[in-house]
Amino acid sequence: MTQLRQVCRRLRRSPAFTGITILTLAVAIGANAAIFSVLNGVLLKPLPFSNPERLVGVWQTAPGIGIKQLDASPATYFTYREEERAFQDIGLWRRDTMSVTGIAQPEEVRSLSVTDGTLPILGVRPLLGRGFTRQDDLPDAPRTVILSYGYWQKRFGGDPAVLGRNLTLDGKAWEVIGVLPRSFRFMNLDASLIVPFQLDRAKVFVGNFSYRAVARLRNGVTLAAANGDVARMLPMLSAKFPPAPGMNAKMIEEARLGPDVHPLKDDVIGDVGKVLWLLMGTVGIVLFIACANVANLLLVRAEGRQQELAIRAALGASWTRVARELLLESVTLGLAGGAAGLALSPADTVGPGEPAAAG
């Protein structure tokens, strides 16, 4: 403690040196801590769903027409759901907007269209009411809608009696059957309304690759096995469904459809991951340069204290004692700079999607 007090007094007598050193370390450490907190929240934390390691995005490739990543379609959805061996279930989703009338002023809100299995695949349970069933997703079924927690609070004041009420969406009546948890956020989409697709299988054709697909792998199934299973099912498309207007079987064959099943987190993150790793490397270099500059400052300071150190040695101070004090001075500056840097960095970072209620 005596040595520490002496070191602190010595640093206080050199405010310029102490201030510049701590500020240099604080800026570099704060930048690294800030970028790492974002990187940790976005890239390292698992998705906020039940067993996220088994959630995958199901895409296709079409090298024959130069498409590296092809969206899903109703034809692929029905084929995979009926013939799969690797998926526990698969669902389609697509972002959209819907006009709401009959509640205060007419408005257009963001919506999320899903097949009946999409929310259960994620392990999401409604806070109130129920989720979609296969009956809700049939083409001639009554129209049903699930509200987000925020929209429920904003437009209905959190009234539980909203269940069973009809909303006029795009000029048609939809029955409210559920309310999602406050924490639900899917793929970083802030949707107010969730509605079923109600796809008519009899009208499906091979084409219209404008949907996204999410699936949950069966226990023990690897990504390689899932891709192999999708590759097995792709040739079945033409046998199950007719080609889209303006297309023929030869065109579909020449597209050379292939599988692209990958972790769902890759779809959530997109290209942001590469940018974050690049930023992390950049600020890491900045930290290295800052440490080198601080080391140079310490060397210059030691050079200026040669006479003092020589006198102390002549008075009987051992080299180990002198080395301990110099080391303690460096550690004190490092700790002060680190504390200042952490104070400058954000305390926490939101990950890829808010936590969702999971079952």
N, C-alpha and C positions, 0 to 999 in steps of 0.2 A: 504493500500500500504506500510505503514511503517513496519508493521509486516511481510509482504511478503519479503521486502528487507532484513530484519533481518534474516528471515529463509534462504534466498538464501545465505547470507554471512556465516551463520552458516554451511550450507551444503558445501560451498566451502572450509571451513576450515577443513572439514573431507572428503577429496577426495576419500580415500579408501572405507569408508562406503558408500558414495554417489554413487561411480562408481559400486560397487558390487550390491547395491540395484537396481539401474536402469538397469544394465545388466541382473540381474535375472528376473526382470519383463519384460524386452524387449524380451528376448528369449521365455519366456512362452507365452506372449501375441502375439508375432509374429507368433509362431507356431499355436496358436489357430486361429488367423486371416487368416493364409494361408490355413489351413484345412477347415475352414468355407467357405472361398471364393470358394474353389473347391466344397464343399458339396452344397453350394447355386447354383453354376453354373450347377452342374450335376443333383442334386436331387430336388431342390426347384423351380428352374425356369421352366416355362412351355415349352413344345416343340415349336420351332419357326415355327409353321404352323398355318393356320387359324383354330380357335376354337379347339385347341389341346385336350381339355377335351373330345371331342367326337370321337377321333381317338383311335382305338383299334387294337390289334394284335389278329388274329383269329387262334387258335391252336386247337388240339384235344388231348384227352387222350386215352390210350389203356391199361387199367389196366389188361386186360386178357392176355397180352403178356409182362407185366411189364414195359410199357413205360408211363412215367408220362406226357411228353409233346411231342406230335407228330406233325410234320410239316404238312403243307397243301399239297394238290395235285390238279391236274387239275379236278379230279372228284368232290372234295369238292368245288372247285371254281365255277364250272358251276352249281352245285346243289344250293349253297348258293345264287348265283346271280339270278337264275331263281325262287327260291322258298322263298326267305327271306321276313321277315316282319319287321325286326329290323334294317337293314342296309340301309343307303342311297345309298351306293354302296360298292363293295368289289373289291380288286385287288390283283394279285399275283406279286411277285418280286423274283429275284434271282441274286446274284453276279456271275460274270463270267469274262472271258478275251476273247479278239478278236485280231487277227493279222491284222495290217493295212499295206497295200502295195500301191505303186504308189505315196507316198508323202515322198520325201527325202529317208531316210533309212527305210526299213521295221522294224516294231516294234510291240510288243505285249502290249496292253493297257487294263486297267480294264474297264469292261462294266457292265451295269445294265440292265437286261432283265425284262420287266414289261408288264402287260396287259394294255389295253387302259385306264382303270379307275384309275390306281394307282396315277399318278401325279395330276389329278383333285381332287381325294380324299384328297390329302395333301393341296390342294388350290394353287398349283404351276402353274404359267403361264410363258411360254417362254419369254425371253427377245426379241428374234427375231423369226419370223416365227410362227409356230403353234405347238400344241401338237398332240398326237396320237388320232385318232378317232377309232370307232369300225371297220371301213373299213380297217384301217391300220393293225388291229389285226387279220383279217381273214387269214386263212392258205394260200390262193392263192393270197393274195394282194401283190402289189409291195413292195419291202423291203425299209423301211424308217428308218432314224436314227436321233437322236437329240444329239447335242454336248454339253458338259459342257462348261462353260465360259472359264475355264483355258485352255482346249484343243483348243478351238477356237482361243484364243489369241496366244497360243504356236505354233500351226501348220498353222494357217491362218492369223495371224497378226491382228485379229479382223475385217477382211474384211466381210462386210455384203453380198457381192456377193457369199459367200459360200452357201447360200440358193439355192437349186436346183442342186447343184453340186453332182456328184456321187463319193462315196468313195468305195474303194475295201477292204472289210472286210471279212476275212476268204475265200478269193478267189472269192467273189461274190460282185456285185454292189449294193450299198445302197444309196438312195437319202437323202441328208441332208434337213430336213424340219424345223428345229428349233435350237435355241441356248438357253440354260438355263441361268437364272440370275447368276451373280457373286457369290451371297450369298448361292446358293443352295448346300445343303449337306444332303444326305438322310441316316439316320441310321448310321451316322459316316462312311459312305462309300465314298471314293474318286474315283468316276467313271468318265471316260472321255467320254464314249459313252453310250447312252440310246437307247435300241432297243425294239421293241414289240415282245412278245412271238410268236404270230401267231399260237396259239394252234388249232389243228384240233379236234373238238368235236367228230367227228365220230370215232376217233381212241383212245379216252380216255377210261381208265379202272380204276377200284378201286385198287389203289396202287400208287407207285411212290410218296411217301410222302417226297418230297425233295425240296419243295418250301416254301416261306414265304407268309403270307396273311395279308393285312392291310385293314381295313374297317372304314367307318364313320357311326356312329350311327345316326338314325333318331332323330329329336328333341323330347325330352321327354323320350327316351328309355334308360333304366338303363342297367348296366352290367348284372344284374340278368335276366332281360327280354331277353337280347341278348343271354345269355347262354341257356336260355330255348328255344329260337327259333332255335338255332343250334342243341340242343338235339332233337327237333322235326324233323329237316331235315336229320340228320345222317342216320336214317333207310331207307331213300329214295335212298341212294347211290347204293345199290345192285339192286334196281328196275330200276335205270336209266342207270347204266353202268355195263358191265361184269367184273368179277374179273380178276386180273392180271394173266399172265401166271404162272402156278405153284401154284395158289391159287384157292380156291373155296368159295362158299357162307358160308359154315360152319366155315371156318377159319376166315372170316371177322366177323361173328357173335360172335365167341369165343373171338375175340380181345376186344369186348365190348367198341366200340368207344364212347367217351363222349366229351362234349364241354369244351373248355378252352379259353374263351374270356376275355381278360384283357386289361388294358390301354396300349397303344402303348409305352408309356414311359418305362414300365417294360422291353420291348424288347430292347430298346435303352440302358438302364442302365445295365441290366443283373445282375450279382452278385457284381458289383462294389459298389452298394448301401450299402450292408452289410459291406464291407470293409471300406467304408468312415465313416459310423456311428461308427464302432469300433475305427477307428483312432480319430474321434472327441471325443469319450469318453476317449481315452487314453491321448490325449493332454489336455483335461479338467482336468484330474487328475494331470497332470504335472503342470497346472496353479494353482491348489489348493495347491500343494506342494510348489510351488514357493511363493505363498502368505503366507503360513505358515512360510517359511524360512525368508521372509522379516519381518513378524510380530515378529519373534524371534530376528532379528537384531535390530528392533526398541525397543524391551524390554531391550536388553542388553545396547543399547545406553541410554535409559532412566535411567537404573540402574547406569550408569557411570556419569549421570548428576544430581544425587540426591543432591550433595552439592550445585551446581549452583542453582537448583530450590529452595532449602531451603533458600539460601541467598536472592533470588528474593522475596520469600514469606515474609522474615523478613523485607525487604525494602518496603513492602506494596503492592506487586503484588497480585491481587486476584486469586483464583483458576480457575475462569472462563477464565481469561486472559492467564494463563499458559496452560490451556486445549486447548484454541483456537490456541495457537502457536504450540502445539504438533500436533493438528489435521491438521493445515495448512501445517506443515512440511510433514506429511504423505500424504496429498493430492498432494502436490507439487512433491514428489517422485513418486506417482502413475501416475500423469499426464505425467511426464517426461518419465517414463518407458513405459507407453501406447503409447506415441508419437514415441518413439524409436522402439517399437514393430511393430507399424503400418508401420513405414518406412522400416522395414525388410520384411514385408509381401508383396505379389504381389498385384498390384493395381486392377487387374480384372482377371476374369477367363472365358474361353470359355465354354459355356454350352453344352448340349447333341446335337450336330449338329449345324452347322452355321445357322443363320437366313436365311430363304428362302422367296422369294417373294410370297406373299399370295394373293389370290383373294377372 
